[in-house]
Amino acid sequence: MIGPGLSLEQAPPFSVPLRFFLSAPLFLIAAGLGAALSPDWTATPLATSTLALTHLVTLGFLGMAMLGAMSQMLPVVSGAPLPNARLVAWVSHLGLLLGTPCLALGLYGGEAVLLMAGSSLIGLSLLVFLGAVGLALMRAQVSDTTQAMRLAAFTLGVTLFLGLGMASWLIGQWAPAAPQDWLASHVLWGLGGWIGVLVMGSAWQVVPMLQLTPPYPPRLTRWLWRAMLVGLPLATLTPTPWREVGQVMVALVLIAFAVTTLRLQSQRKRKVEDVPLDFWRVGMVCLIAAVLLAMAQI
């Protein structure tokens, strides 16, 4: 089933997203091996092994998967192809492929040279990717999905800026006034913004099309990305109590998305169970649990 408004003729060559999808599991394997060999990674969130493993998962596994998904979906849902898609994919993939291990090793061992090399390669690769995505989105058809992708690209840029700032701090180039705030903002813009918003925008197309569910309510999709656009800055750039208001807004957006997805999946026309559906359901339940745990810390 092909959804309305999709421009399949704009899809990039399969080699463009494939390289990201093939590389992603390698970093998950590396993170699993690292966790097995470094049992102290659960001791504290700021342990060197914890930081290294976290970036192997978020940059290596999730980052590769997200860049591959966005390079494949954006031209189809927006009608605007990525400019120089093969070159952009080659540069962004290679930079992430080489930069992520360097960054992880630098975080683990405190090596300034590796931290600088890793952050430079990752910064270059993501800036190239964001530049191409930005040009494509300037020509894109306006819809809630493309608006969500615009917001996702912006939040990736903010996450990158915060990450590069923290890497510079670890190297000794400067000292932020509130390192914990930088860390919290980096995590929230990366997980809630980049990953959360991109998953939402993709789901609005993928879930009804592939799982034969009713469409997401248009009012809800318009509200979700707009609320996230307001909630993320409130949660990271304002003082208390507005910061807590922003954090609650982000949490409610993610919970509303997850609950709606589960409800739509329960109304699907195709009653035969399949593995992708199970993964989606488990993911939505885990998202709700993670958000509730995070809210308990507010």
MOPE-V622155 format. One line per field, one symbol per residue. ss: DSSP state (@ for helix, = for strand, . for the rest). phi: phi as a letter, one per 40 degrees, with the letter a starting at -180 (. if undefined). psi: psi as a letter, one per 30 degrees, with the letter a starting at -180 (. if undefined). Layout:
ss=???
phi=???
psi=???
This chain:
ss=.......@@@...@@@@@@@@@@@@@@@@@@@@@@@@.@@@@.....@@@@@@@@@@@@@@@@@@@@@@@@@@@@@@@......@@@@@@@@@@@@@@@@@@@@@@@@@..@@@@@@@@@@@@@@@@@@@@@@@@@@@.....@@@@@@@@@@@@@@@@@@@@@@@@@@@@.......@@@@@@@@@@@@@@@@@@@@@@@@@@@@@@@@@......@@@@@@@@@@@@@@@@@@@@....@@@@@@@@@@@@@@@@@@@@@@@@@........@@@@@@@@@@@@@@@@@@@@@@..
phi=.bccgcbcccdcdccccccccccdcccccccccccccbcccccacbcccccccdcccccccccccccccccccdcccbgbcccfdccccccccccccccccccccccccgccccccccccccdcccccccccccccccbcccacccccccccccccccdcdcccccccccchcabccbdccccccdcccccccdccccccccccccccccbfccccddcccccccccccccccccbbbccccccccccccccccccccccccccccbccccccacdcccccccccccccccccccccc
psi=kklkgkifffklkffefeeeeefefeeeeeeeeeeefifgffekfgkeeeeeeefeeeeedeeeeeeeeefeeeeeffgjlkkheeeeeeeeeeeeeeeeeeeeeeeefgjeeeeeeeeeeeeeeeeeeeeeeeeeffglkkleeeeeeeeeeeeeeeeeeeeeeeeeeefgfljleieeeeeeeeeeeeeedeeeeeeeeeefeeeeefghlllkkeeeeeeeeeeeeeeeeefffllkffeeeeeeeeeeeeeeeeeeeeeeffgkejfkkleeeeeeeeeeeeeeeeeeeefff.
